[in-house]
Amino acid sequence: MPAVLEKPKINNMLANLKSKKHFDSDRFAGAIVWNEEPVAYQKRLRNEWE
């Protein structure tokens, strides 16, 4: 049977959590070169199911 933790203790544990990873999305900005407009691409993909 697992130990029962009290709500204040759980809240304290959650408040002390540190993020282990940081994803830097700026590294990938502009990395993909599109040959068509994004909205046109999306419409073309959606029309494939009809």
ZADO-1210 file (C-alpha; in nm, 4 decimals, padded with zeros to 6 digits):
<atoms>
<atom x="00.0000" y="00.0000" z="00.0000" code="MET" pos="1"/>
<atom x="00.1536" y="00.3372" z="-00.1004" code="PRO" pos="2"/>
<atom x="00.2204" y="00.6004" z="00.1614" code="ALA" pos="3"/>
<atom x="-00.0402" y="00.8750" z="00.1851" code="VAL" pos="4"/>
<atom x="00.1023" y="01.2251" z="00.1434" code="LEU" pos="5"/>
<atom x="-00.0690" y="01.5257" z="00.2904" code="GLU" pos="6"/>
<atom x="-00.1766" y="01.8084" z="00.0608" code="LYS" pos="7"/>
<atom x="00.0646" y="02.0728" z="00.2044" code="PRO" pos="8"/>
<atom x="00.3565" y="01.8326" z="00.1624" code="LYS" pos="9"/>
<atom x="00.2575" y="01.7587" z="-00.1977" code="ILE" pos="10"/>
<atom x="00.2214" y="02.1304" z="-00.2743" code="ASN" pos="11"/>
<atom x="00.5650" y="02.1947" z="-00.1238" code="ASN" pos="12"/>
<atom x="00.7195" y="01.9160" z="-00.3321" code="MET" pos="13"/>
<atom x="00.5575" y="02.0515" z="-00.6511" code="LEU" pos="14"/>
<atom x="00.6747" y="02.4057" z="-00.5767" code="ALA" pos="15"/>
<atom x="01.0338" y="02.2839" z="-00.5387" code="ASN" pos="16"/>
<atom x="01.0444" y="02.0933" z="-00.8677" code="LEU" pos="17"/>
<atom x="01.2989" y="02.2203" z="-01.1168" code="LYS" pos="18"/>
<atom x="01.2681" y="02.1760" z="-01.4904" code="SER" pos="19"/>
<atom x="01.5252" y="01.9238" z="-01.6050" code="LYS" pos="20"/>
<atom x="01.5193" y="02.0176" z="-01.9715" code="LYS" pos="21"/>
<atom x="01.4824" y="02.3384" z="-02.1625" code="HIS" pos="22"/>
<atom x="01.3849" y="02.3221" z="-02.5285" code="PHE" pos="23"/>
<atom x="01.5276" y="02.6119" z="-02.7262" code="ASP" pos="24"/>
<atom x="01.2832" y="02.6463" z="-03.0148" code="SER" pos="25"/>
<atom x="01.4692" y="02.9523" z="-03.1495" code="ASP" pos="26"/>
<atom x="01.7388" y="02.7167" z="-03.2827" code="ARG" pos="27"/>
<atom x="01.4938" y="02.5860" z="-03.5397" code="PHE" pos="28"/>
<atom x="01.3309" y="02.9143" z="-03.6463" code="ALA" pos="29"/>
<atom x="01.3585" y="02.9474" z="-04.0234" code="GLY" pos="30"/>
<atom x="01.5102" y="02.6000" z="-04.0625" code="ALA" pos="31"/>
<atom x="01.2374" y="02.4754" z="-04.2982" code="ILE" pos="32"/>
<atom x="01.2063" y="02.6345" z="-04.6396" code="VAL" pos="33"/>
<atom x="00.8511" y="02.6024" z="-04.7693" code="TRP" pos="34"/>
<atom x="00.7777" y="02.5845" z="-05.1412" code="ASN" pos="35"/>
<atom x="00.4190" y="02.6953" z="-05.0887" code="GLU" pos="36"/>
<atom x="00.2147" y="02.9054" z="-04.8505" code="GLU" pos="37"/>
<atom x="00.1335" y="02.7278" z="-04.5211" code="PRO" pos="38"/>
<atom x="-00.2424" y="02.7851" z="-04.5549" code="VAL" pos="39"/>
<atom x="-00.2433" y="02.6462" z="-04.9113" code="ALA" pos="40"/>
<atom x="-00.0476" y="02.3423" z="-04.7911" code="TYR" pos="41"/>
<atom x="-00.2950" y="02.2846" z="-04.5080" code="GLN" pos="42"/>
<atom x="-00.5960" y="02.3115" z="-04.7427" code="LYS" pos="43"/>
<atom x="-00.4322" y="02.0722" z="-04.9897" code="ARG" pos="44"/>
<atom x="-00.3765" y="01.8137" z="-04.7147" code="LEU" pos="45"/>
<atom x="-00.7303" y="01.8459" z="-04.5851" code="ARG" pos="46"/>
<atom x="-00.8728" y="01.7995" z="-04.9354" code="ASN" pos="47"/>
<atom x="-00.6949" y="01.4649" z="-04.9719" code="GLU" pos="48"/>
<atom x="-00.9543" y="01.2999" z="-04.7469" code="TRP" pos="49"/>
<atom x="-01.2549" y="01.4105" z="-04.9495" code="GLU" pos="50"/>
</atoms>
